[in-house]
Every structure is written in structure tokens, then in C-alpha cells.
């Protein structure tokens, strides 16, 4: 473990020399902060009208990966889809504010921008707690012309990217950026560019990618095999099976229990960083993706890259009521604390 930590600390300062493309589903995370003391009844309906006195806008889904990569210093090219609407404008602006390259994003009046509206209610102790989320979503089949534009832009981005992180956020068949056709094209590109790190994170289709790293969690993996069992033995068997099928490597995250890495017919367990206090796990998987893909482009082994991803996520989940990020300084500090724990064990 000490050697892995030292390797990460040794290369992490070179993050600004890496360019990573994030391809797939982007959303706008819109937080509305509500103080119940300001609630008032609607004159028209008599229902309570919640009063938001503050809002915060963040790039979500693939944008969360981008946000964390930029916070760590990497250059990022965004390839995804937004609507010709206010939410699309805000999403692009939120990506540009953090220094991401949005020139290859595809904008279309035929869709609406996927948006997570997150009302946050102020509690008596002053902490904000998330209420029922409101989702704005596209449910229609992805048009061929949009798929063509997205794939063409991805190929442009490949020229100067060392890593390609693919995020398939939604599970509806052919209803998001990553369709059946797109998935096949991505698998072919990964085969044609073996020197580049392709990694896919899919909630519902982890078993349909080839020639690249596959990342999913312990709840998503059983869906690949239509098996609801989530015990450790089943996860290990399914992880090894998916490794044989995709031909590259598989990462299965286990929440507070860390992660399994399946690579070259071997399995490694990566422990989780132990954190205390109130936690917000929203976006933890995307934070893991950011650290992992960055680590691979920096020359870390896959287990080391997954450890870096876990470190980034452990920092972001301690940030409540926002889409969290981690900095190089925070990562280095947490790794040094872990190294001290290892040395004193």
C-alpha cells in the first residue's frame, strides 16, 4: 500500500499535462436553497409556496466528472448533447466557467437539456437537506443525425486526448447519448486506439462494451446477468465473467467497502478511505471516475488509479448540499494521512 500511495503522490502534480475527453450524458444540476421560515401559502391554490432565496448551478452527470478533472488540474474536452434552451445555456456556461473545452458539445433544438432540480430545505440547525428531486429528461429515441455529430466530434477529440471517459447515465435503450450504435462505435475506436485509455461507466449496459475498461458498482453489475444477488461471492464471479467477455479490465465499486479490480485473470481489492461525519454520496461514482481516468493517463497501474479515484470520492462526499470536487492539495493531504496510518499499523 505504501508504494502505491508514494506512486500517486509522485505523479499527481503532472495532472495539468493531461487532456481527457468526457463523452456521454451531461446534465445541469440546479440546487434551490429553501428556508421554511419564508414559506407562504399560494393565493391561487392554498398550497405552500416554497421560497428559494439562493440557487447554485453545477455541471452534472458527465459534467461532474469534468468538474473534478478540472479541479485536479487536467485539461478536459466535453463531447455531449444539450438542448437549445435556458438549461443548455446554463450547462455550457457552468462548464466554461471551470475552464472546460465545450467546442465539441452538440446543441439541438429537438431535445431538452437533461436537468436535475434539487430543492434543498434548511433545517433547524442550519444544514440543508435535499427534498424530492425534479428531473427534466429526454425519453425519445436519439436521432441519427445527432449520433453522427457526436461520433464525429469524439473522433476530433481523440487527437489530443490521452484518456476517454464514457458516461452512460440513463438506462433507457437508445434514449441518451450512448445508443446501441454508439456503443459499437466506441468499442471499435477503443480497439483502434489501444494506446489511449478508454473507460466506460454504465448503469444499465456494462456488459455491452468491448476493448475498454468497464466500471460499475455492486448494484449495477448483477443487472448484466439478470441476477439480483449482491453477495461477495456473486460479485466476484460476475466480475471475472465480465472480464472474460470485454477483454480489458473491470472495476466494481463497493461503497464504503472499497472496490474490486479484475485484470488479467487476477482480482485485487482496493480499500475505501474511511471518512466520518454527515456525508452526501451523490456524485461519488463520477468523482471516482475522474480520479481513476486521470491516474491511468499519468502512468499509474489500474489498482493505483482506482485508489486515487477512491481518494477523490472520499473528499467530495464530505461536501454537503453541493456537487463536490477535490483539489490536488486535498488529495495529497489525504494520501499522506493514509500513509501514516499504514506506517503505524
C-alpha positions, -999 to +999 in steps of 0.1 A: +000+000+000+028+025+009+044+020-026+010+027-043+005+059-022+040+071-030+035+065-067+003+085-067+019+114-048+048+113-072+028+118-104-003+138-092+014+172-098+016+164-135-022+164-139-021+196-159-001+179-186-030+155-194-061+160-217-091+138-211-123+137-232-156+131-213-181+116-237-218+108-229-246+122-208-244+157-194-269+172-170-274+205-153-275+202-115-297+231-102-298+235-065-325+257-050-320+266-013-352+270+006-357+285+041-390+271+056-393+303+077-402+321+044-429+296+033-461+313+023-495+300+011-503+303-026-533+327-030-544+306-060-542+271-047-537+274-009-507+251-012-474+260+004-452+280-019-416+274-010-393+304-013-358+299-027-335+327-018-304+313-034-295+289-062-264+271-074-257+256-108-232+229-115-225+206-145-239+172-136-235+135-147-206+137-172-202+173-161-194+161-125-165+141-139-154+172-159-157+194-127-135+170-107-109+166-135-106+204-138-103+208-100-074+183-102-058+204-130-064+182-161-075+197-194-109+184-205-128+182-238-165+178-235-185+158-261-222+156-253-256+170-261-276+200-248-308+215-258-313+249-273-329+261-241-320+280-209-308+249-191-285+242-220-271+277-219-265+274-181-249+240-185-224+252-212-217+283-191-210+262-160-186+240-179-168+271-194-165+287-160-144+259-148-122+260-179-135+230-198-135+230-236-171+229-248-164+235-286-174+199-294-207+198-275-237+193-298-266+217-294-300+208-308-335+224-306-350+190-310-342+180-274-344+195-239-313+197-217-314+170-190-317+188-157-317+177-120-336+203-100-326+197-063-347+217-037-326+220-005-346+226+027-328+244+056-331+225+088-333+240+124-295+235+128-288+254+096-279+224+074-296+220+041-313+187+033-323+175-001-361+173-008-378+154-036-358+160-068-374+172-100-359+157-132-362+172-167-354+143-191-355+133-228-373+100-234-375+100-272-352+079-294-318+096-303-319+109-339-293+095-363-281+130-373-273+137-336-254+104-332-234+113-363-224+147-349-215+132-316-193+105-330-176+129-355-168+153-326-155+124-305-131+114-333-118+151-334-113+150-296-092+118-298-063+136-315-050+153-284-066+132-256-048+106-236-080+093-219-116+089-229-142+086-201-176+075-213-206+080-190-239+063-198-261+079-171-295+067-182-308+032-187-335+037-214-325+019-247-313+044-273-327+074-254-295+091-244-261+100-260-248+064-258-271+043-281-266+007-293-249+020-324-227+045-305-216+017-281-204-004-310-185+025-325-169+033-291-158-004-288-142-002-323-125+031-315-110+016-283-097-013-304-082+011-330-065+033-303-050+008-278-026+035-266-054+056-253-073+048-221-110+042-228-132+037-198-170+033-197-193+037-167-228+024-175-257+019-151-276-005-173-253-017-201-219-025-186-219-059-204-222-043-239-188-027-241-157-043-255-120-035-257-120-010-228-121-007-190-156-012-176-166+004-143-199-002-124-210-006-088-221-037-069-257-029-075-253-024-113-232-055-120-259-081-112-281-065-139-257-076-165-265-112-157-302-106-147-292-118-112-304-099-082-278-114-059-252-089-045-232-110-020-195-110-023-192-145-040-216-135-067-199-101-073-166-119-077-179-145-101-197-119-122-167-095-122-145-123-136-171-133-161-174-097-174-136-095-176-135-126-199-162-110-221-149-075-225-112-084-229-097-055-209-105-049-172-134-044-148-137-022-118-166-028-094-171-002-066-185-014-033-193+019-015-177+020+020-161-014+013-138-001-014-136-017-049-126-048-067-103-046-097-104-075-122-075-076-146-055-102-164-074-131-147-065-116-113-085-098-087-074-070-064-093-054-035-088-017-031-099-005+004-121+026+009-109+057+026-127+059+060-144+092+065-166+105+093-195+129+098-225+136+077-220+125+041-235+132+007-227+103-017-244+120-047-217+122-074-193+098-056-191+075-086-183+103-110-156+116-086-141+081-087-142+081-125-123+114-126-095+102-103-093+068-120-090+080-156-066+107-146-044+082-128-043+059-158-031+087-181-004+096-155+010+061-158-004+046-126-013+009-125-051+002-125-052-006-088-033+026-081-057+046-103-087+031-085-071+040-052-067+076-064-104+076-076-115+064-041-094+092-025-111+119-047-146+105-039-138+104-002-132+142-003-163+151-024-188+131-003-179+153+028-192+184+009-230+187+017-256+203-005-233+209-035-217+188-063-183+184-046-148+185-060-113+177-048-081+196-053-045+183-057-037+197-022-066+178-006-058+146-024-021+148-014-031+155+023-055+126+025-030+102+009-003+113+034-028+106+063-034+072+049+003+065+045+008+075+082-020+051+092-003+023+071+031+030+087+016+030+122-004-002+117 
